[in-house]
Amino acid sequence: MSMGRAEADAAERGLEIEIVERGPAGSLEEAAARLGVAPPEIVKTLVVKGRDGFWFALVPGDRQISWPKLRAAIGVNKLQLPPAEQAFEATGYERGTIVPLGSTTAWPVFADASIRGRIAMGAGWHGASLLVESADLIRSLEATVADICTEPEG
């Protein structure tokens, strides 16, 4: 299999990643169990849309975006999750596979301040996860780190 866009982008950045085939997962808990990690170590990459473009929001698996916090961090008054087709057009990735690495456009990245250590995230295709040290990822993407989430569920 040829190198995927995320792998090629990581290599270009000098970012060490590992791609793991985990198979389909019906829930966050199932994906975490298959990867041998805790749910907060799975980081969702969400694409958000504002009047002036798109941004990536990196959110731990056990948290949700706090819209007021994210709007304040970005400096906009209105944000939304775009429809799946629009997210695909903006990134080149289907929902559930989105990762900032290898996106067709390098949108600005905002990472929740609680993200630490080795994390798992989308790899660009279904049934796979990308493993990476969060500090290295944040540094290589020049991500803005801010408190952009709600407290963990449960």
Buried (B, 14 or more C-beta within 10 A) or exposed (E): EEEBBBBEBBEEBEBEBEBBEBEEBEEBBEBBBBBEBEBBBBBBBBBBBBEEEBBBBBBBBBBBBBBEBBBBBBEBEEBEBBEEEBBBEBBBBBBBBBBBBBBEEEBBBBBBEBBEEBBBBBBBBEBBBBBBBBBBBBEBBEBBBBEBBBEEEE
